[in-house]
Amino acid sequence: MNVTTNRTVKSGLEVFLAGGGRELDGKTVGLVTNPNGVDHSFRSGIELLHESSRVHLAALFGPEHGVRGDAQAGAHVAAGTDARTGLPVHSLYGETRRPTPEMLAGLDAIAIDMQDLGIRYATYLSTQIEVQAAAHEAGIDVVIFDRPNPLADLAREGNVLDPAFTSFVGSYSIPIRHGMTLGELGLLVARERGWKAPIVIRAEGLKRDMWYDETGLPWILPSPNMPTLDALTLYGGTCLVEGTSLSEGRGTTRPFEFVGAPGVDAVALADDLTGRKLPGLAYRPVFFTPMFSKHAGEVCGGVQVYCTDRAAVQPVAMGIHLLHALRRHDPGFAWVTPQGDRGQFFIDLLLGSDKPRLALDAGAAPDEIMAEWPDQCAAFDERRRPFLLYPETRS
């Protein structure tokens, strides 16, 4: 979905490079980043800061997928040396997910430049919180080069995470679709945890109702399985399929748009979902064969989910309806339990609660499962209000 716009947003990185963020001048810094930390000309912030005379870039820190994006989802990211700059690269998705005192030794500040996905399941916020915690303990500054929330802050959606289900795919008590940037979230977390507030270098020209393709910023895959903004728009719902035995489309050309498994009646599933008349969505029966991940090499029946009106779509509600329908149409349906997460069902970690799973198992309807969520989002709106940095609309 391409949208023509005359408006150009400058990322926090570009604002700094144009002379903003004087708090960093003369400081030795580390940089947490990945391949989408670029300017409008696709130049990486790694090289741009390494060449800058204003700061001394001393180390890089890699989140999930690594600083150069060479690791698949969930894959261990190794430490090493960056081939282009010779800088040490510390992994925050390997032996540790929090910077150690040794990693931070000699730094005056640690900067963060990552394009978030706008959905609680994404791990970049989790990495940022761990970095903020470590910087607080070390007594050094956190600087966030802010970037847009790509999904436009039109509405909050989903439940607020129960702290008992905190994990790396749900690291803070916020709704699934929260509408905030990483800079805004950094301010909220710091205030609620009693930490020093990060220095947020705001994106210039950003408005809350902007979708990513209206900002003029280049689209860089925020993760290897997020090829398009359409896929990301659906991700808040279709990602929930990761908590089941079905494929969420990883290993295909349409991750988070294809959903299915061997033995699923594709036509019956598409008819069921179409009959629910969820706004902004359409479904087509499909057959696909993942090249990797779940059901690799097997023909899967299922649906392709289409976003027909992104302003109307409620992806989290779609995800609950999708789980409800899949339980009916997949004879092999099962909840999955990942290794290393205290033996909890993965769906409970994604949803930040076991209540939806237990309700689905008991035969509850989707609307019953989601009944309390609007009130939770309304309460969150009050929590987040003091930390919002950008105006509501373009008017």
JONORHU-V768550 format. One record per residue. RES is the residue in one small letter. PHI is phi in degrees with one decimal (* if undefined). PSI is psi in whole degrees, -180 to 180 (none if undefined). Layout:
RES;PHI;PSI
RES;PHI;PSI
This chain:
m;*;107
n;-101.8;133
v;-122.9;128
t;-83.6;133
t;-142.2;146
n;-92.9;-4
r;-92.4;135
t;-120.3;123
v;-92.6;137
k;-98.6;129
s;-68.3;164
g;-57.6;-35
l;-59.9;-47
e;-68.0;-34
v;-62.7;-42
f;-63.0;-47
l;-65.0;-23
a;-87.2;4
g;119.0;-4
g;-79.4;178
g;63.5;45
r;-64.0;-14
e;-60.7;-22
l;-88.6;-12
d;-56.0;131
g;78.4;3
k;-96.7;153
t;-90.8;122
v;-128.9;155
g;-105.8;159
l;-131.1;122
v;-94.9;118
t;-158.8;178
n;-154.5;-172
p;-63.1;-19
n;-89.5;7
g;-83.8;68
v;-126.1;170
d;-97.6;-174
h;-62.7;-22
s;-96.2;14
f;67.4;19
r;-84.0;133
s;-70.9;141
g;-61.2;-23
i;-60.6;-53
e;-68.5;-40
l;-63.5;-42
l;-75.6;-33
h;-63.1;-33
e;-88.4;-11
s;-71.0;141
s;-86.0;-6
r;-83.4;-29
v;-133.5;161
h;-108.6;105
l;-80.4;116
a;-109.0;-20
a;-159.9;154
l;-116.0;151
f;-129.8;127
g;-103.7;124
p;-80.7;-165
e;-53.8;139
h;82.0;-13
g;86.0;164
v;-67.2;-26
r;-107.9;5
g;74.8;29
d;-99.1;14
a;-123.1;137
q;-71.9;170
a;-57.8;129
g;79.1;-6
a;-77.0;143
h;-58.4;130
v;-103.5;124
a;-86.7;153
a;-78.6;166
g;172.4;-149
t;-127.6;133
d;-72.5;124
a;-65.4;-31
r;-82.7;-33
t;-113.7;-16
g;77.0;7
l;-77.3;147
p;-66.8;141
v;-114.8;118
h;-97.9;132
s;-87.2;133
l;-110.6;21
y;-144.7;48
g;-144.0;-115
e;-66.1;-29
t;-140.7;153
r;-113.1;3
r;-122.3;132
p;-55.8;134
t;-84.3;162
p;-55.8;-34
e;-65.5;-39
m;-64.8;-34
l;-90.4;-6
a;-58.2;130
g;86.7;-5
l;-92.2;141
d;-88.6;-27
a;-157.1;159
i;-125.2;125
a;-100.1;150
i;-126.3;126
d;-140.0;92
m;-136.9;143
q;-86.6;109
d;-75.7;169
l;-100.6;-12
g;81.6;8
i;-127.0;138
r;-59.0;-30
y;-64.5;-28
a;-63.9;143
t;-89.6;-3
y;-66.2;-37
l;-63.9;-40
s;-59.2;-44
t;-61.4;-44
q;-60.6;-42
i;-63.3;-41
e;-64.2;-39
v;-65.5;-43
q;-61.7;-41
a;-63.6;-45
a;-66.2;-40
a;-65.1;-38
h;-60.4;-45
e;-66.3;-35
a;-85.5;-11
g;73.6;31
i;-116.0;161
d;-77.4;150
v;-110.4;131
v;-121.4;127
i;-111.7;116
f;-80.3;103
d;-76.0;150
r;-135.4;164
p;-66.0;154
n;-77.5;118
p;-70.1;-13
l;-97.1;6
a;63.5;135
d;-88.4;71
l;-91.0;-35
a;-164.2;148
r;-89.3;150
e;-148.9;147
g;96.9;179
n;-85.1;159
v;-86.8;131
l;-58.9;134
d;-78.2;122
p;-54.1;-23
a;-65.9;-16
f;-114.1;26
t;-63.4;135
s;-155.9;-175
f;-75.8;-14
v;-101.2;14
g;-169.7;84
s;-99.4;-5
y;-153.7;154
s;-80.8;80
i;-134.1;163
p;-67.9;168
i;-64.5;-51
r;-103.4;106
h;-102.4;-20
g;76.5;11
m;-112.0;157
t;-86.4;167
l;-63.7;-33
g;-64.0;-45
e;-65.0;-43
l;-63.6;-37
g;-61.4;-39
l;-67.4;-43
l;-61.6;-49
v;-62.3;-43
a;-60.9;-44
r;-63.8;-45
e;-74.8;-22
r;-95.6;-8
g;78.2;26
w;-97.2;162
k;-61.7;137
a;-65.9;140
p;-69.2;156
i;-84.5;114
v;-102.4;117
i;-90.8;105
r;-68.2;150
a;-70.8;137
e;-92.2;131
g;86.0;4
l;-81.5;136
k;-120.9;152
r;-66.6;-27
d;-90.3;9
m;-81.4;130
w;-81.4;162
y;-59.6;-39
d;-74.8;2
e;-101.4;-1
t;-89.4;-19
g;82.6;-4
l;-78.2;146
p;-69.1;140
w;-81.1;115
i;-114.5;129
l;-48.2;119
p;-71.8;-17
s;-155.4;162
p;-61.0;-23
n;-108.0;27
m;-128.8;74
p;-73.7;-27
t;-138.8;163
l;-68.2;-31
d;-59.2;-46
a;-60.7;-41
l;-67.2;-36
t;-61.0;-34
l;-88.1;-17
y;-56.9;-35
g;-59.0;-22
g;-104.8;-50
t;-70.4;-21
c;-61.7;-26
l;-62.7;-22
v;-65.4;-21
e;-59.2;-24
g;-82.7;6
t;-123.6;179
s;-79.9;-6
l;-83.6;162
s;-83.0;136
e;-96.8;17
g;93.1;0
r;-60.4;142
g;85.7;7
t;-121.9;178
t;-81.1;-3
r;-131.3;58
p;-60.9;141
f;67.0;7
e;-114.2;-38
f;-86.3;137
v;-140.6;132
g;170.7;-173
a;-164.5;160
p;-57.9;137
g;92.0;-6
v;-81.7;134
d;-79.7;103
a;-62.5;-42
v;-66.9;-44
a;-63.6;-40
l;-65.8;-45
a;-62.7;-41
d;-63.8;-42
d;-60.3;-50
l;-66.7;-39
t;-61.8;-39
g;-66.5;-15
r;-80.1;-14
k;54.2;46
l;-75.3;137
p;-65.5;141
g;74.9;15
l;-132.7;150
a;-144.0;160
y;-136.6;140
r;-127.9;133
p;-66.3;136
v;-140.1;162
f;-126.4;134
f;-146.0;157
t;-127.1;103
p;-62.0;141
m;-86.1;-21
f;-152.6;179
s;69.3;-156
k;-60.7;138
h;60.4;32
a;-57.5;131
g;78.5;1
e;-108.9;143
v;-76.4;125
c;-111.3;136
g;-94.0;146
g;177.5;-148
v;-132.1;154
q;-101.7;127
v;-93.0;130
y;-113.5;138
c;-95.1;109
t;-96.0;-20
d;-151.2;96
r;-68.3;-24
a;-72.8;-22
a;-98.2;-24
v;-64.8;141
q;-117.9;90
p;-63.0;-36
v;-68.3;-42
a;-60.6;-41
m;-58.6;-40
g;-63.1;-40
i;-67.4;-42
h;-62.9;-38
l;-63.2;-47
l;-60.2;-42
h;-60.6;-43
a;-72.0;-40
l;-62.8;-35
r;-61.5;-30
r;-79.2;-35
h;-108.4;-7
d;-110.1;110
p;-65.1;-19
g;-102.4;14
f;-55.7;135
a;-154.3;150
w;-81.2;142
v;-106.2;152
t;-119.9;110
p;-74.4;155
q;-75.7;147
g;85.0;6
d;-121.2;45
r;60.3;23
g;72.9;11
q;-79.8;151
f;-63.5;138
f;-64.3;-33
i;-62.4;-33
d;-68.0;-35
l;-71.9;-41
l;-63.3;-45
l;-85.0;-8
g;66.9;25
s;-174.6;152
d;-94.3;-5
k;-61.9;-44
p;-61.3;-44
r;-61.8;-47
l;-63.9;-37
a;-68.0;-42
l;-62.4;-43
d;-62.6;-29
a;-87.5;0
g;90.7;14
a;-67.7;151
a;-80.9;153
p;-53.7;-44
d;-62.8;-34
e;-66.9;-41
i;-63.7;-37
m;-94.8;6
a;-58.0;-38
e;-88.1;-9
w;-68.0;-39
p;-58.6;-38
d;-65.9;-38
q;-63.8;-42
c;-66.3;-37
a;-63.8;-41
a;-65.6;-38
f;-65.6;-36
d;-55.7;-39
e;-69.8;-38
r;-62.7;-42
r;-82.7;-20
r;-50.4;-44
p;-67.4;-11
f;-110.1;4
l;-76.8;130
l;-105.8;-11
y;-124.5;147
p;-66.3;159
e;-68.8;-46
t;-135.2;170
r;-80.6;-9
s;-78.0;none
